[in-house]
Amino acid sequence: MKPILQLYRGYANEQELIVMGHVFKRDYNYDFQKRSFKNATSVINQFRIKTLKNFDIYLKCKDQEIHTKTLDDGYFKFCIPLEKETNFGWMEYQVSMVYDNETIVAKGSYIRPHKGNLGIITDIDDTFLISHTHNFFKKIYVLLFKNVNDRKVFKDVVPHYQALSSAGRNNKDEQNAFFYISSSEWNLYRFIVKFTKIHQLPRAVILLKDIKRGIADFFMSGRGNHDHKFDKIKHVLEFYPNLKYVLLGDDSQHDPILYERICKIFPVTVKAVYIRQTGRTQKEKTKEILKNLENLEVSVCYFKDSNEAIMHSKSIGIIK
């Protein structure tokens, strides 16, 4: 059985291209049928994957072929200097590997944002995808028995995200840089891509947590240390230092704390922070954090319904 090249969306600035992926021993396709038990089997299979370490990988970049090897968990990442890159928007890249004298090729995409002044970073679970992260058993039930076609977004979240994507743009082909940064693992990448396409959410770079390779890890999905989210958000702001950012999250886990840390480190970079209220009442700790951010001259919105967030974005001039 041939191994599989799984590529993820990459990103570039004026000087560097970053693309990444995994090499799996075989295909672990997510079953997008609606039958609940088939869905459960498919989801669990995403956490039973086997990867190939130290495997030779080749990136085709313009007239170059660049060689690297996979890490111990089958992950690979190319960070390539760019020269005279003049194109903007989404572009294609190609990665290959050789197995039993056969060349296996996969194509992915990366974005070099159009010149502008806005970048959007959003969490996924309970920020736009209803996931019930505050209720462990309900979260697991929904993940196992609700197919991607049955999973829901919050009301009005799609028009808000679409408006943020096109904010300040006169050309429909140009979009602001969008990043989905989550504590979910790379195991759920295909699910996330499919879900965002179904609901017409903006095409985005997706940055997730290290891949898991056991059934026991499935029950810990999205839990544990969230420092990786902080590191990835910090990296994006450093990678695109001339953008102003909008951060979107929820109060079910650590988003307010992480975003506060980010705003303290980048005091002139973050324009607005949006936190979705997931419980019946607002959390006092979250309100304290957002009040502190206002003292840093960051515009904040602690909202229950996305329509509130839309009105706030209009009031501060981010969207029309």
N, C-alpha and C positions, 0 to 999 in steps of 0.2 A: 504494500500500500504506500502510495507516494505521500511525502510530507506536504504540509500546506503552509504557504506564505500568507500571513495575515498582515495587511498594511493598515496604518492609521493615518488620519489627516495630519499633514505637517504644516509648517509655517516658516516664513522667511521675513527678514528685514533687508536693509540695503547692503548688509555685509555677510549675512549668514543664512544658511538653509538648515532646518532641522526636520528630519523625517524619521519614523520609527515603526516597529512592528514586532511580530512574534513568528517563530517557526514551530508549528505543531506536528506531532508524529502522524496525525491523520486529521480528516475534516471533522469538525464538531459543530455542524450547522444547527442553528436554532430553528426549531419547527414552528412556522408561523401559522399552523392550522389552529382552529378554534377549540378543538377538543381539549378539555382541561387536563386530563391525565397525560395526554401527549405533551402538553405544555410543561407539566411538572417534570416529566422525563427529560425533555429538552433542556430545561433550566439546570437540573442537577448535572446533566452531562457537560454543561459548560464549566462545571467545577471539578470534573474528573479528567481534565485534559492532561496530556503528556506532551512535554516540549523537548526540543533538541538543543543541547548546549554546545558551544564551541563550533557551530556550524557556519560554513563559509557563505557570506552574503555579499552581493555586488549591487551597487547603486549606479545607474546610468545618469550622469549629470552633464548635460551639454555634450561635449566631445570626450568626456572622461568616463572611465569605469573605476569606481572606488570600492575597495575591498575592506570588509570587516568581518567579525565573527559574533555569533550570538553569545549572550551572557548565560549564566547557569540556569536561569529560568526561561531560556529560549527567546529572551527579549533582545532586540538590537536597536541601535540608534545611531544615525549619522548626523554629525554637526559639521557642515561643510562651508568653508569660506566662499563667498560669492564675489564675482568680479563683473562689473558693468551690467548688473541686472536692471533692466528698464521696464519690464512688464509688471502689471498689477493685476490683482484679482486672483481667482482660483486657477491653478496650473497643474499639469500632470507630471508625475515622476514615475520611474520604473525601477523595480528591484528584481534581481534574479538569483537563483541558486542552482547548483548542479547536484542531481541525485541519480545514481546508477547510470552515469553518462548521459542523462537527459537534463536539458536546461528547463527549469521551471520559472516562468515569468509572471509577475503580478504588477498591476498598475494602481497607483494611488494618486491623491491630489494634495496640494499644499496651497496656502494662501499667502500672498504678499499684499497686505492691505493697501487700498488706494489712499493717497495722501488725504488726510483729514484730521479730525481732532477728537474722535470718540472711539473708545474700545469698551466692549461689554463683557463682563465676566459673571456667569451665573452658576449657582449650584443646580442640581437636578432634582433629587428626591425631596418632595414636599415644597419645592420652590416653583417648579412648573409641572412635574409629574406627581400625581397623588400616590403616595407610597406608604403612609401611616408609620413613619419611622419611630414615632413616640409609643407605638404599640407593637412589641416584638412579634407576637403571635399573628396579629392581623397582617403585619408586613410580610411575614413568611408565607402566609396563606395566599395573599394577593400575588406575590411573586411566583408562587408555584402554580396556582390554579386560574389566574386571570391572564389570558393570552395577550400579546402585545396589541392586538386589534381591540381588546376590551378595556385596556388601561386608559385612564382619563387624565386630561389636563385640567387645571383650574380654569374656571370661567374667566374670559377676557385676557388670559395670559398670552394667547397667541397674537391678538392685535397689538398688545403692548410690546412684545418682543419684535414683531415685524416693524413697528414704528421706530423702535430703537435702532434696528438694523439699517433703516433707510434715513435716519435722522441727519439732516444737513446735506443730503444728497439730492441732486437734481437729475442724475442719471440712474435709471432703474437697475442698470447692470452693475453699478457700484454699491457696495455695502460696507458698513462699518465692521471692524474686526469683532467676531463673536467667539467666546470661549465657554465651553461647558466643563467646569472643573468640579469633580465629585469624589466622595469617599467610596463610591462603588469601584469594583475592580475591573481590570481589562476584560475579564470573563464576560461582562455584560455589554461590551462595546457594540456588538451587532444588534442587540436588542435596542440600545439607545439610538443608534442610527436609524433603525426601522421606525421606531416610535416618533422621532422628530420629523421624519419624512411624512408619516401618516398625518400628522397634525400641522404640517406646513410651518414648523418652527424654523428659524434661520439656520442655514448651513453654518456649522461651527467647527473649530478645532476642539477635539474632545480629549481631555487629560484626566486619566483615572489612576487608581491605586494599583500597586504591583499585583500581578496575576496570582490566583490561588490554584492549587493543584490537588485538592482533596475534598471529599464530601463534608467532612467536619468543618472545613473553611466556609462552606456555603452558609452555615448558620451564623457565622460571624460577619457575613457580607455587609459592608458599609459601616461596620463598628470599629472600635479600637481607636488608635491614635490618629488624629486628624492633622498632624504636622505636615504631612505630605501635601495637603491642600494649601496650607500657608506657603510652603516652598514653591509650589507651582504658580500660585498667584503672584508671589514676589518675583519669580522668574519672568513671567509675562510682562509685568510692569517695567522690569529692567530691560527686557528685550525690545520693547516699544516705548522708550522713555518720553517721547514727544506727544503721546496720546493723553487725553483726559478720560478717566474711567468711570463707568457706572457698575456698581457691584450689587448683585441680587442674591438673596439667600432666604433662610427661614429661621424661626426660633426653636426648632425641634432639637437641634444639636449644638454645634459650636460656631456657626456662621457669624453671629454678632461679635464674638470674641476674636475670631480670626480677622474679620474686617476691621475691627478697632486697631489691631496690631498693624495691619497694612496701612491704615490711614496715618498712624503715628510715624511710620517709617517714610511714607510718601505724602508729606503734608500739603503739597500743591498739586498732586496728581489725581486724586479721587474727587470726582465732582459730586456724586450722589451715592447713597447706600439705601437699598430697599430690603426690608425684612418682612417676610410673610408671617402673620400670626397663625399658628397651627392649632392652638387650643381655644377654649371658650373665652379666655381672658388674656390680656397682654401680660407678659412676664416682666416683673419689676426690674430684674437684672438687665434684660434687654433694653428697657426704657432708660435705665441709667447709662448704659453704653451709648445709646443713640444720642442722649443729651450731651454726653462728653464729645461725641463726634461733631455735634452742632457747634460746640465751643471751638472746634478746630476748623470751623467754617465749611464743613461738609454738609450738604443738604441731605436730610434723612426722611424716610417714610416708613412707618410701621403700620402695615395694612392687613386687613382681613380679605378684602376682595380686590382683584387686580384692577378694577375700574378706579379705585382710589389711587393706585399707583399711576395709572394713565393720567388722571387729573393732576397729580403732583408733577409728573414729567412735563406736562403742558405748562404748569404754573411757573416752573423754573426755566422754561425755554429749551428743554432738551428735544422735545418733539412738538409738532404743530397740532 
